[in-house]
Amino acid sequence: MKKKILFSIVILFSAISICAAGELSVETVNQEVDSRVQIAMSNADYMVTAGDIYTLGFIAGSSTMEYHIMVDSTYKVRVANLAVIDAAGKSYMTLKRQVEDIVSKNYPMSGVQFSLVSPASFNVIIKGEVTSTSERSAWALSRLSSVVNPVKTGYASIRDITVTSTNGVTKHYDLFKASREGDLSQDPYLRPGDVITLKKFHKQVGISGAVRRPGTYELLEDENLKDLIDVYADGFSERADVKRITVTRIIDGSEKPGSVIYLDYPKQVSNFVLNSFDSVFIDSLVASRPVMYMEGAILKQNSDIEENATEVESATRITVPFDYDENYVFFLRAKRSYFESAIADIQNAFIVRGEELIPIDISRVLYDSNFTSELVVQPGDLLRVPMKQFFVSVSGAVQKPGRYPYIPNKTYDYYIGLAGGFNKTMNAGKSVDIIDSDGRKLNKKSEITPETTITADTNSFLFYFNQYAPVITTIVSVIATSLSIMAATGVLK
């Protein structure tokens, strides 16, 4: 009973130590202990660590034997009263086999079982180019990178990190090789008492543009621009313009800060030595392609604006790159989606080339598969696509009846507004009749189409009353006058 109480206390203190290290909240301590146990027991790399707690159970005769074993700093593991094993430098699986072999030899058919129930936590020291020298909590499956990355400064090197063990042996590790090449020997598991030291980097440079892996990299002392491109950035991308490499130099005693150096590959690149904080840019062939312009009733695409436009509301001008010697027929067919606006007059498009105007029927290019042309796209060409002139008629009880330019995606109230609004003395309740170009009657929520007629109804009672009031007044006056005369002459006696 005392052993069980002691075992529970040990487990509790182990959990508290995990929580106190700041790794977990109190609510998840138990889950973390269970998770670590499962990971350790399934991982052949798990090393027996001072502070581990194991349980040993077997049947001796008719009795069930159970022992709880805590590994101390001597790493001497007592197997019941049968043997003592030196567990230093051994994995959990190796210790398990030894313990179970000893028990089985002494108690055949005993059903022996040796299990890890609580992996140890321990501290390591990290110093050097870190935010502050500190002790960090770890366990036997914590790798070097897991404690280094959260505390290193922006000037810390990851290429030469030293780890000194409690026996005084110092080893050097390169975390870049671990992450890039998958060499996990360069990102070792930590052990109790390890002292980790970070140094300042020797050279850190950035590379962007047309490479496969743009980013900021730490180069070794003897590495140059060719290493940065071929090894770190994984080479040029397929569209790299290798004749347009620029190096922006921030720090150099012989040159002004921010000076730009232009290089030609491979002649000038192979031996070019980079300085720390240099910034390398590889231009793209796409960026250096010639451009032409399209203007007018052009339907913008996702590459031109944040959201794909559904219709053209005003003239648009965009810049379009093209390939040298590209034929206009193939060019326009590839850009078909730009000309799908209902108000684009693609039959009357034309190209402005200097002072020359070149007519081009885009509808034939797009929809006549037999159409051919020798016309080639030239740098600086301006393809202008006119807008078709559509109108909407507004009549009836409005301030300014007339025909107004059609604008897509608008309802009747937009055009009533263009006509100055309803004449409130003539129209009541905003009553309108909306008839499209095909003679169909539309409701107020319908989208207005070209050549629609909107008639504001003349339905106000006051309007009609005011219109006929003078006539009625005159008639009443005549009748009243007649009656007065008849009364005076005695006719009405």
C-alpha positions in Angstrom: 0.0 0.0 0.0 2.8 2.4 0.9 4.5 1.6 -2.4 1.4 2.6 -4.3 1.0 5.8 -2.4 4.7 6.6 -3.0 4.3 5.8 -6.7 1.3 8.1 -7.0 3.2 10.9 -5.4 6.1 10.4 -7.8 3.7 10.5 -10.8 2.1 13.7 -9.4 5.4 15.5 -9.0 6.4 14.4 -12.5 3.2 16.0 -13.9 3.7 19.1 -11.8 7.2 19.5 -13.2 5.9 19.3 -16.8 3.3 22.0 -16.0 5.7 24.2 -14.1 8.1 24.2 -17.1 5.4 26.1 -19.0 4.8 23.3 -21.6 1.2 22.5 -20.7 -1.8 23.7 -18.7 -2.8 21.8 -15.6 -5.9 20.4 -17.5 -3.8 18.6 -20.1 -0.9 17.3 -17.9 -2.4 13.8 -17.7 -3.0 13.6 -21.4 0.6 14.8 -22.0 2.0 12.1 -19.7 0.0 9.4 -21.5 1.0 10.7 -24.9 4.7 10.7 -24.0 4.5 7.2 -22.7 2.9 6.0 -25.9 5.5 7.8 -28.0 8.5 6.6 -25.9 7.3 2.9 -25.9 6.8 2.9 -29.7 10.1 4.7 -30.5 13.3 2.6 -30.6 15.4 5.7 -30.0 14.0 6.4 -26.6 16.9 6.3 -24.1 16.6 5.3 -20.5 16.8 8.6 -18.6 17.3 9.5 -14.9 13.8 10.2 -13.6 12.0 7.5 -15.7 9.5 5.4 -13.8 8.9 1.8 -14.8 6.6 -1.0 -13.6 7.6 -4.6 -13.4 5.0 -7.4 -12.9 5.2 -11.2 -13.0 3.8 -14.3 -11.3 6.0 -16.1 -8.8 4.3 -19.4 -7.8 0.8 -18.4 -6.8 1.7 -14.8 -6.0 1.5 -11.7 -8.2 4.5 -9.6 -7.9 4.5 -5.9 -8.8 7.4 -3.4 -8.5 7.7 0.3 -9.3 11.2 1.3 -10.4 12.5 4.9 -10.6 15.8 5.4 -12.4 18.2 7.7 -10.5 21.3 9.4 -11.7 23.4 6.3 -11.2 21.3 4.5 -13.8 21.4 1.3 -11.7 18.1 -0.6 -12.2 17.3 -3.2 -9.6 15.2 -6.1 -11.0 13.3 -7.2 -7.9 15.9 -9.2 -5.8 17.2 -11.0 -8.9 19.8 -8.6 -10.5 21.0 -5.1 -10.9 21.4 -3.7 -14.5 23.5 -0.7 -15.6 21.0 1.1 -17.8 23.3 4.0 -18.8 23.3 4.5 -22.6 20.6 1.9 -23.2 17.4 2.3 -25.0 14.1 1.4 -23.3 13.7 -1.6 -25.6 17.1 -2.9 -24.7 16.4 -2.6 -21.0 13.0 -4.2 -21.4 14.5 -7.3 -23.1 17.2 -7.6 -20.4 14.8 -7.3 -17.5 12.2 -9.7 -18.9 15.0 -12.3 -19.8 16.3 -12.2 -16.1 12.8 -12.7 -14.7 11.9 -15.4 -17.2 15.1 -17.4 -16.4 14.3 -17.3 -12.7 10.5 -17.7 -13.0 9.6 -19.6 -16.2 6.0 -19.1 -17.5 5.7 -16.1 -15.1 4.1 -13.8 -17.7 6.6 -11.1 -17.0 5.9 -7.5 -18.2 8.2 -4.5 -17.9 6.7 -1.1 -19.0 7.5 2.6 -18.9 4.8 4.5 -17.1 6.3 8.0 -16.8 9.1 9.4 -19.0 11.5 11.8 -17.2 11.6 15.5 -17.7 14.9 17.4 -17.3 16.5 20.7 -17.9 19.2 21.8 -20.4 21.0 25.1 -20.5 21.0 27.3 -23.6 23.3 30.3 -23.9 25.1 32.5 -26.4 23.1 34.3 -29.2 19.7 33.9 -27.4 17.3 36.3 -25.9 18.7 35.3 -22.4 20.7 32.5 -21.0 18.1 30.1 -19.5 17.2 26.5 -18.5 14.7 24.9 -20.8 12.6 21.8 -20.0 13.0 18.8 -22.3 12.6 15.0 -22.3 14.4 12.2 -23.9 12.7 12.7 -27.3 13.2 16.5 -27.5 15.4 17.5 -30.4 17.9 20.3 -30.4 15.8 22.5 -32.7 12.8 22.4 -30.4 14.6 24.3 -27.7 16.8 26.5 -30.0 14.2 28.0 -32.3 12.0 29.7 -29.6 14.8 31.6 -28.0 17.5 32.4 -30.7 18.0 36.0 -31.8 17.8 37.2 -35.3 21.6 37.0 -35.5 22.0 33.5 -34.2 23.7 30.9 -36.4 22.0 27.6 -37.0 25.0 26.2 -38.9 27.3 25.7 -36.0 25.6 25.0 -32.7 27.6 23.3 -30.0 26.2 20.8 -27.4 28.4 19.9 -24.5 27.3 16.9 -22.5 27.8 16.3 -18.7 30.9 14.3 -19.4 32.5 17.3 -21.1 32.2 16.1 -24.8 31.4 18.9 -27.2 29.8 18.2 -30.6 28.8 20.6 -33.5 25.5 20.5 -35.3 24.0 22.1 -38.4 20.3 22.5 -38.3 20.1 23.6 -41.9 21.3 20.2 -43.0 18.7 18.6 -40.7 15.8 20.6 -42.2 16.9 20.7 -45.8 18.6 17.3 -46.3 16.7 15.4 -43.6 19.9 14.5 -41.8 18.5 14.1 -38.3 21.9 13.3 -36.9 22.3 17.1 -37.1 19.3 17.6 -34.9 20.0 15.3 -32.0 17.9 14.2 -29.1 18.9 16.1 -25.9 20.1 14.6 -22.7 20.0 15.8 -19.1 22.6 18.5 -18.3 23.4 19.4 -21.9 24.7 22.9 -22.5 23.7 24.4 -25.8 25.7 27.4 -27.2 24.7 29.5 -30.2 27.1 31.8 -32.1 26.5 34.8 -34.3 26.1 33.9 -38.0 29.0 34.7 -40.4 26.9 35.6 -43.4 23.1 35.9 -44.0 21.8 36.8 -47.5 18.4 36.8 -49.2 17.4 35.6 -52.7 14.1 36.3 -54.5 12.6 36.2 -57.9 12.9 33.4 -60.4 14.4 30.6 -58.2 12.8 27.4 -56.9 13.3 28.2 -53.2 13.5 32.0 -52.5 14.2 33.0 -49.0 16.8 34.2 -46.5 19.8 31.8 -45.9 22.8 31.6 -43.7 25.9 30.8 -45.8 29.1 29.3 -44.6 32.3 31.4 -44.7 33.6 29.9 -48.0 30.3 29.9 -49.9 29.5 32.4 -52.6 26.7 33.4 -55.0 26.8 30.2 -57.0 26.2 28.2 -53.8 23.3 30.4 -52.9 21.6 29.9 -56.3 22.4 26.2 -56.9 22.3 24.8 -53.4 20.2 27.0 -51.1 17.7 28.4 -53.7 17.6 25.0 -55.5 18.5 26.5 -58.9 16.8 28.8 -61.3 13.1 28.4 -62.1 12.1 27.6 -65.7 11.4 31.2 -66.5 14.5 32.8 -65.0 16.3 35.4 -67.0 19.9 34.5 -66.1 21.3 37.5 -67.9 19.5 39.8 -65.4 20.8 39.1 -61.9 21.1 42.0 -59.5 22.8 42.1 -56.1 21.8 44.9 -53.7 24.6 45.5 -51.3 23.7 47.0 -47.9 27.1 46.8 -46.1 30.4 47.4 -47.9 33.1 49.8 -46.8 34.0 50.6 -50.4 30.5 51.2 -51.8 27.5 53.3 -50.9 24.8 51.5 -48.9 22.1 50.2 -51.2 24.3 50.1 -54.3 23.2 47.7 -57.0 25.5 45.3 -58.8 24.5 43.7 -62.1 25.8 40.3 -63.0 25.8 38.0 -66.0 25.4 34.2 -65.5 27.6 32.1 -65.4 30.7 34.2 -66.1 30.4 36.7 -63.2 28.5 34.5 -60.8 30.7 31.5 -60.3 33.2 33.3 -58.0 31.2 36.3 -56.8 31.6 36.6 -53.1 28.5 37.8 -51.2 28.5 40.1 -48.1 26.2 39.6 -45.2 22.8 41.1 -45.8 23.2 41.2 -49.5 19.9 40.8 -51.4 19.9 38.9 -54.7 17.1 39.2 -57.3 16.8 36.9 -60.3 14.6 38.5 -62.9 12.0 36.5 -64.9 11.6 36.1 -68.6 7.9 36.9 -68.1 8.7 40.2 -66.6 11.1 41.1 -69.5 8.6 40.1 -72.2 7.4 42.9 -74.5 4.0 44.4 -73.8 1.1 45.8 -75.7 -2.1 47.5 -74.4 -5.8 46.9 -74.6 -8.3 49.7 -74.0 -12.0 50.3 -74.1 -14.8 47.7 -73.6 -12.3 45.1 -72.0 -13.6 42.7 -69.5 -11.1 42.5 -66.7 -9.8 39.2 -65.4 -8.7 37.9 -62.0 -5.1 38.7 -63.0 -6.0 42.3 -63.5 -8.2 43.0 -60.5 -9.1 41.4 -57.1 -12.4 40.0 -58.3 -13.5 38.9 -61.7 -15.6 41.6 -63.3 -19.1 40.5 -64.6 -19.5 43.4 -67.1 -17.8 46.6 -68.3 -19.1 49.9 -66.8 -16.4 52.2 -68.1 -13.4 52.1 -70.5 -10.5 50.0 -69.2 -6.9 50.0 -70.1 -4.6 47.1 -69.3 -1.1 46.0 -70.0 -0.6 42.6 -71.6 2.7 40.8 -72.2 3.2 38.8 -75.3 5.9 36.7 -77.1 8.0 38.0 -79.9 6.6 37.4 -83.4 3.2 36.4 -81.9 0.4 36.5 -84.5 -2.6 38.5 -83.7 -5.0 35.7 -84.5 -3.5 33.3 -81.9 -2.9 36.2 -79.4 -6.6 37.3 -79.5 -8.0 33.7 -79.3 -5.9 33.1 -76.2 -7.4 36.3 -74.7 -11.0 35.5 -75.7 -12.4 36.1 -72.2 -11.4 39.8 -72.4 -13.9 40.4 -75.2 -17.0 38.7 -73.8 -18.8 41.9 -72.7 -22.2 42.5 -74.1 -21.3 46.1 -74.9 -18.0 45.4 -76.6 -18.1 46.4 -80.3 -15.6 43.8 -81.3 -16.4 44.1 -85.0 -15.1 47.7 -85.1 -11.9 47.3 -83.1 -8.7 48.8 -84.3 -5.0 48.8 -83.5 -3.2 52.1 -82.8 0.5 51.7 -83.9 2.2 55.0 -83.8 0.2 57.3 -86.1 -1.3 54.3 -88.0 -4.8 52.9 -87.4 -5.2 49.2 -88.3 -8.8 47.9 -88.3 -9.3 44.4 -86.9 -12.6 42.5 -86.7 -12.2 40.5 -83.5 -15.5 38.7 -84.0 -14.0 37.1 -87.2 -10.8 36.2 -85.4 -12.7 34.5 -82.5 -15.6 32.8 -84.4 -14.3 32.1 -87.9 -12.0 29.1 -87.6 -10.8 29.6 -91.2 -9.8 33.2 -90.6 -6.0 33.9 -90.9 -3.9 37.0 -90.8 -0.2 37.9 -91.1 -0.6 40.7 -88.6 2.0 40.4 -85.8 1.8 41.9 -82.4 4.3 44.8 -81.9 5.6 46.3 -78.6 3.5 49.3 -77.7 0.5 48.4 -79.8 -2.8 49.7 -78.5 -5.8 47.5 -79.2 -8.9 49.7 -78.8 -12.3 48.1 -78.5 -15.2 50.6 -78.7 -18.3 50.3 -76.6 -21.7 49.7 -78.3 -24.1 52.6 -77.8 -27.2 51.3 -76.0 -29.9 53.4 -74.5 -32.9 53.2 -72.2 -36.0 55.4 -72.8 -37.6 57.1 -69.8 -41.0 58.8 -70.3 -44.2 59.8 -68.5 -44.3 61.5 -65.1 -40.6 62.3 -64.7 -38.8 65.7 -64.6 -36.7 65.1 -67.7 -38.0 62.5 -70.1 -35.5 61.2 -72.7 -33.1 58.5 -73.8 -30.2 57.7 -71.4 -27.1 55.6 -71.9 -27.5 52.0 -70.9 -25.4 50.8 -67.9 -25.3 47.1 -67.1 -26.6 45.7 -63.8 -29.0 48.6 -63.0 -32.7 48.6 -62.1 -35.4 51.0 -63.1 -34.7 53.5 -60.2 -31.2 54.3 -61.6 -32.7 55.5 -64.9 -35.6 57.3 -63.1 -32.8 59.1 -61.2 -31.1 60.1 -64.5 -34.4 61.5 -65.6 -34.6 63.8 -62.6 -36.8 61.6 -60.5 -40.6 61.3 -60.5 -42.9 64.3 -61.0 -44.7 63.9 -57.7 -47.6 66.1 -58.8 -48.3 63.6 -61.6 -47.1 60.2 -60.2 -48.3 58.5 -57.0 -46.7 55.5 -55.4 -43.7 55.4 -57.9 -46.0 53.5 -60.3 -44.1 52.5 -63.5 -44.5 50.3 -66.6 -41.3 48.6 -67.7 -41.3 47.0 -71.2 -38.1 45.5 -72.6 -37.0 45.4 -76.3 -38.9 42.2 -76.9 -42.2 43.6 -75.5 -42.1 41.8 -72.2 -43.2 43.5 -69.1 -40.6 43.6 -66.3 -41.1 44.1 -62.6 -39.3 46.7 -60.5 -36.6 44.3 -59.3 -35.7 43.2 -62.8 -32.3 44.2 -64.3 -32.8 46.7 -67.1 -31.6 45.5 -70.5 -30.7 47.7 -73.5 -33.6 49.5 -75.3 -36.0 49.0 -72.5 -38.8 51.6 -72.1 -39.6 52.9 -68.6 -42.9 54.8 -68.3 -43.7 56.6 -65.1 -47.5 56.5 -64.8 -49.6 59.7 -64.6 -51.9 58.5 -61.8 -52.1 61.3 -59.2 -55.6 62.3 -58.1 -54.4 65.9 -57.5 -53.0 66.1 -61.0 -56.3 65.3 -62.6 -58.2 67.4 -60.2 -56.0 70.4 -60.8 -56.2 69.8 -64.6 -60.1 69.9 -64.7 -60.8 72.2 -61.7 -60.9 75.4 -63.8 -63.5 73.9 -66.2 -65.6 72.6 -63.3 -65.4 76.0 -61.5 -66.5 77.8 -64.7 -69.5 75.5 -65.2 -70.5 75.8 -61.6 -70.2 79.6 -61.8 -72.4 79.7 -65.0 -75.0 77.5 -63.4 -75.0 79.6 -60.2 -75.4 82.8 -62.3 -78.2 81.4 -64.3 -80.1 80.3 -61.2 -79.7 83.8 -59.7 -81.1 85.5 -62.8 -84.0 83.0 -63.0 -84.8 83.7 -59.3 -84.7 87.4 -59.8 -87.0 87.4 -62.8 -89.5 85.1 -61.1 -88.9 82.2 -63.4 -88.3 79.9 -60.5 -91.6 80.8 -58.7 
